[in-house]
Amino acid sequence: MKNFCGRTRREFIWQTGAGFTGVAMAGLFGNELAPQAKAADAKPAFANPLAPKKPHFAAKAKSVIFLYMYGGPSHMDTFDYKPAMIGMDNKTIKVKTFGRGGKKDEGRIVEPRWKFKQYGESGKWVSDLFPNLANHVDDIAFLHSMTADSPIHGSAMIQMNTGKVLSGAPCIGSWANYGLGSVNENLPGFVVMLDPRGGPISGAKNWSSGYMPAQYEGTMFRSQGTPILDLARPSGMTEAEQRRLLDTVRGFNDDHMAAHDQHNALAARIASYELAFKMQTSSPEATDIASEPESIHEMYGLNDKKTATFGRQCLLARRLVERGVRFVQLYSGGAHNDDNWDAHGDLAHNHNLHAGETDKPIAALLKDLKDKGLLESTLIVWGGEFGRQPTAEYPNGTGRDHNAYGFTMWMAGGGVKGGVSVGTTDEIGAAAVEKPFHVKHLHATMLHLMGLDPDRLTYFYGGLDQKLVGVEGAEPIKEVMA
């Protein structure tokens, strides 16, 4: 056969034919093969990256409120009833633990400091720490066998928020907005509210968009004072002048940014400017809780100094999801030591403080959402980065060290089956023994309840189709799905 540049005619036809077929197939698929890819030889039309997108399948949950109990609440003192521990106070037993104090083979039992009672038709056992929330157990699915990879706050928090123990990955709020967009163009798709006592360890990494564009990261709202800092237009600038400035920037983008990387970078910045511009008028209305009736203020505990801060956050969260905000994360606890749930010293003092601040507001949030018909479309998630050990951390005192071997989280609303408890820890709560679930199973469940397939939701970065649930993936927890 005659050669074409060292190739046979058969090889030449096969190679060129396969190439043309690939081009045709790419044209048929459009941008579905790589949603963030754009043509490099032309100026692509700007598309709002937060525009609403169809889910992979029909789902009930449209928004998520993640109630993050920073520091690690003690599961055997809250929702994981352990009657076998009663009468064992200060008894030294053989038990494997791993926390900030390292690995140990024995420890001194700290008996639960609160009594438990049964509530609801499900007969769920709840401690006296949560008398108000206990009245809603039939709307809640408890996960009693959660596990994580790290017993250290920084890496454990990053994993709970991003699925990885190392920095640099997008958090779940970013994934939700990347996958579904936002139905409100005048407010951020992802909002974070911190405890006024301080931010959590690892800081903004917990609500970062990681390797995704910055428009997917969380926007900070404050529960006191002006909700959003640096939002007001420059002093002396009128709305008309601001509009003209924005039009000028748009024109510069159209005239000078032909290269797609430059175009997309500036277009994304323009989108941020436009969102900020729209928020100047929308944000005050969305955060105006003074317009709520006095009965709502009372229900959320806004008239009580102890519950006012977290109550305001919960009420703001309801108002935001009511207006189409996709993902809201509230932090209970900030800074270090007893400013959060990290009960290394006096367990009773610590948990009485933080449960007392959050019990009434969370119960109010569940009731309010249900009364307004929003609970079915709003997924509520409660928990921290890990739980606590059944044994004392020090020779004296009641403080508990970190426990990533087994802990409790719960979910409600948004397609969740209420009145169920899934998984168990051993008789003293040291480790998960029945149906252990990893953090990635929680993430897979959250995505699934929002209509997103955890294995199909990918973002191409570093040569890989990255996923929130990692390369190995994870199955949703079917037992909690209605």
N, C-alpha and C positions, 0 to 999 in steps of 0.2 A: 504494500500500500504506500501511496505517496505521503511523505511526512509534511506536517504543517508546524514549523518551528520546533522540530524534534518530536512531534506528536503524530499519531496516526489520525486519519480522517475520523474514524470512529470515536477516538478520544476527544478530538476537537469538538465534534457535534455534541457528544455527551456533556462535556464540561460547559460549553456555552449554553446549551439547552437548559441545563440545570440552573444556571445563573439567571436566565431570563424567566424561568418558572418561579424562582425565588422572588424576583422583582414583582411579578404579577401577583403572587400570593401576598406579598407585603402590602400591595395596593388594595387588595380585597379586604385585608384585616385592618387597614388604616392604622390608628394609634393603639389598637388593642394589644399589640405585641409588647409595647413599652410605652405606657401612658405618658411618661415624662419626656420622651424623645420628641424632638422637633426637627424639621428640615433645616439644614445648615446653609442652604443656598438661597434662602428667601426670608423675608420678614414675616414670621407667622402671626396670625391674628391673636391678640391677647385674649385668653380665657381665664376667668376668675377661678383660681385654684380651689376656692372654698364654695364654688357653686354646688347646689345640691346634686348628688349622684344617686343612681338607683342602687339599692343593695343587691347582693348576690341572690337573695331569696327573700320572700315576704317575712317580716318580723314585727313583733309588737313594740320593742324598745326603740324609741327615736332619740332619747337623750339618756345620759348617765350622770348620776351624782355620786361621787366617790367620797365617802366620809372616812378620811384617813386619820387613824388614831396613832399619832407619831410617838414612838418609843416602845411600843409593844405591850398591849393590854394582857393581863393574866387570864388565860382561858378558864382555868379551874376556879377562878374567883368571879366569873361573869356568867358564861353560858354553858360551860362544860362541867356538868354536875358530877362530883367525885365523892360519893358517900363513903367509900372505902378509906378516905383520908381522915375522916372524923375520928378523933381519939388518938391520932398518930403524931400530934404536935411534938416537935423536938426529938422524935425518934430517929436515930441514924439507920439508914438502910443502904443496901447495895443498889445503885442505879447509875446508869451512864448518862452524863450530861456534857454539854459543850456550849460554852458561852464566852463572854469576854474574859472570864477567869480561867479559861482553858478547859481541857478535858479532865473529867473526874469520874471515879468509879463508885463513889458513895456520897451521901449527903444527909443533912438534917431536915426532916420534913417540916414545912410550914403549912399548917392546917389552914384551909380556906377561912377567911376572916368574916364572911358574910353567910347568912342563912339563905337557902334556896326554897322556892315555892313553885308549884305547878300552875300554869296559866293556859287559858284558851281551851278550845276543843281538842287540840293536839296534846294537851297536858305537858307542855314543854317546861322543863325546870330552868328557872332564871333566878339569879341572886338578887338580894335586896339592893344591890347597886343600881338596878335599872327598873324601878317600880312602874314608871310610865311606859317605857318601851315594852315591858313585859306584856302589856295589854294588846300588843300587836303581833304576837308570835304566830298567829294563824295566817299572817301575810308574809312570813319570813321563812327562808330556807337557810338552815344553819349547816356550815361545812366544818365539821369537827376534826378533820384529819389533814389539815393543810401542812405542807412542808416547804422549806426554802433551802437554798444552798449555803447561806451565810448567816452566822449568829452575830455579825457586826453591823451596827446601824447603817453606816454609809453604803456598803455594798448591798445589804439586804433591802434598803429603801430603793436603791437604783433598780434592783431586780424586780421589786414589787411594782415599780412604775414603768420599767422599760423591758423587762424580761431578761436582762443581762446583769451580771454582777459588776461588769466593767462599764466605764463611762463611754458616751458617744452614740448611744442608740436612741431612737425616738421613743417617747413615752406613749402610753396607751391612748391618752387624749389626742396626741398627734396622729396616731394610726386611725382613730375613729374619724377625725376630720379629713384626713387624706382619703379614706375609703368612702365616706358618705357626704363630705362637704357640710355646709351649714345652710339652714333654711332662712336665716336672718342675715341679710347683707349689711345691716347697720350695727351689729354687735359681733364680738369675737366668737369664733366657734368653740373655743376652749378657754375656760376661765379658771383661775386658781386663787383661792383666798387662804392666807396664812394666819396663824395664831399671832396676835399682837405681841406676845412675849418673845417672838423671834422666829426665824425660819428654821427649817429642818437641816440636819447635817447633809452635806453634799449640795445644798442650795438649789440653784436653778437647774442642775442636771436632772432633777426629779420632774420637771415639766418642760424639758428641752425637746426640740424637734430633731435633735441629733443630726444625722446626715441628710435629713429632709430639708426643704426650704424653710426659712424662718417663719413664714406665714402660718405654719402648722403648730408652732410652739404656744404654750399657755400664756395668757394675758393676765397680769396681776390685778386683782380687785382688792380694795381694802374694805374691811367691815366697819371701820370707824372713819369719820371725816370724809374727805373727798374720795370716792371709790376708786377713781383712776387718776394717777398722777400724770403731769405733763401732757394733758389732753387739750387744754384750752389753747385757742389760737394766739399767736404772738400779740403782745400788747399793741394796740393802735391799728391792727389789721382788721378790716371789715370782712364780712362773709363774701361779698362780691370780689374783693381783692384776692381772697384765698382761692376762690373758684378760678379766677384768671390765672393765678400762679399754677394751679393744677393743670389747667388747659395748656399752659406753656410747656410744662414738663412732659405732658402727653405728646405734644407736637415734636419736641426734641427727640423723644423716643422713636416716633414714626419716621423722622427724617434721617437719623444718624445711627440707629442701632440695627444694622442689617444682620450682623452675626448673631446666630440664635442664642448663644450663651449670654452675650451682652444684652440682647433684647429681653430675654427671660428674666435676667437679674434686675434690670431696670423696671420691667413690667411688674414684677413682684413687689418692688419698692413702691411703685405707683399704687398698686392695690392696697398696700399698707397705708399710704397717705389718704387714699379714698376712704378706707375703713375708718381711720382716725377722724376724717372730716364728717362722716356720717354719724360717728359715735358722739360727736360734740352735741348733737341734738337728741339722739336716741338714748344715750347713757343716762342722763338725768332722770328721764321718765322711768327707765327700767329699774333704777336703783332707788326710786322714791318710795321707801317703805312707810313714810309718814302718811301716804295716801291709803294705807291699809286700815281697816276698821280696828277699833280698840280691842275687840274680841280676839283678833288675830295676834295683836301685840301680846296680849295676856297669854294666849295659847303657846306662843313660842318662848315665853319667858323674858320678853324685852323689858319688863318692868322690874326685873330682879337682877341686881348687879352680878350675881353668880352666873346666871344663864344668858345675860343680855348679849354678850359678844358672839357666842356660838349660835344663839337664837337668831341674831341678825344675819349671820352667814347662811343659816338654813333657809330663812325667809328670802334672802337675796337669790339663793340657788333656785328656789321654787319660781320666783319671778323671771329668772333667766331662762329656765327650761320652758316656761310658759311662753316665752318669746322666741323659742327656736334655737337657743344655744345648745350645742351638741353635747358638750362634756364639761362638767363643773366638778372641781376637786376642792374639798374643804379640809383644812388641817386643824385637828384638836391637839394642842401641845406644840411648843416651840422651844428653841434654845436647848438647854441641857438639864440633866438631873430631874428634879421634881417639877420643873416647868413643863414637862411632858409626861407620858405614861411610863417612863423608864424607872420602875420602882425598885431601885437597888438598896434603898435604905428602909424607910418605914412604909410598908405596903398599904396599910390602912389609910394613912395620911394621903399618900399619892393617889390611890384609886378613888377614895371618897371625893377628892378635889375634882378630878377629871370626869368621873362618871356624873358627879353632881352638876358639872357645867354642861354636859351634853345630853343627859337622859331626856329631859323635858323637851328640848328643841328637836331632837331626832324623832321622838314620838309625835310631836306637832307636825313635822315635815311629812311623815307617813300619813297622818290623818288628813292634812290639808291637801296633799296630792290626791288622796282617795276621794275626798269630798268634791274636788274639782274635776274628777274623771281623768286625772293625769298620771295616776300610779301605774295604770296599764301600759302607758307609753314611756315611763321613766324607770330606768333600772337604778336601784339603790344598792351600793356596795359598802360594807362596813368592815374595818379591820386595820391592823398595823403591819409592820414589816415581819414580825414573828410574835410568838407568845412568850411565856415565862416558865421557868422551871418549878417543879413541885417542892424543891429543896431550897434551903437558905443559901445565900451567896457567901455570907460571912459566919464566923463562929457564933456571933451574937446578932440578934435582930431578926426582922421578918422580911428583909429584902430578897427579891428573886432575881436571878440572872436571866439572860436571854435564852430562848428555846426555839430553834428552827426545826426541831425534829417532829413537832406536832403542835398545832395551835388552831384557833377557831376564827373563821370569818363568816359573815352572813350576807345574803342578797335578798332583795324584795322588789316587787313590781316588775314591769318590763318583760313579761313572759315567764316569770319565776313561779314555781309551785310553792304555795305557802303552807306553813304548818308541818314542814318536814325537817328531819335532821339526817345528814348523810355522813358516814364515816365515824370512826371512834379513835380515841387515844387509849392507852392502857389505863389501868385502874387508878393511877395517880397522875395521869396527864403528862407523862414524861416523853412519850413518842406516839406517833400515829401507828395503829396496828391493823385497822380494818379500812379498806379502800383509801389508802394514802393518796392525796392529791398534791401535785406540785404547783407552784405559782403559775406555770405556763398553762395548766389545766383551767385555772381561774380565768386567765386572759382569753383562752380559747372559748370559754363559756360566755364571757362578756361580749366578744366579737360575734359569736353565733347568735346571741340574743338580739344583737343589733342588725342581724341579717347579713353578716360578713363571714365568709368561709375562711377560717384561720390559715388554711393552706393555699388559698387563692389570693389572699390579700398580701401582695408583695411590692417591694420597692427596689429597683435595680441600683445597686451601689457596690463598689469594690469588686466588680466582676461577678456578683452573685445576686440572685433574687432574694433579698432579705425579707424575713418574716418576724412578726412579733413573737411567735411561738418557737422560733429557731428552726434550724435545718431539720431536726427530727420531727418537729410538729407536736401536736397534742390534741387529744379528743376533748370536746366539751363534756361537762359533767351532766349527763342526761338525766340523772335522778332529780335534779332541781328544776327541770324545765317543765312547764305546764303543758 
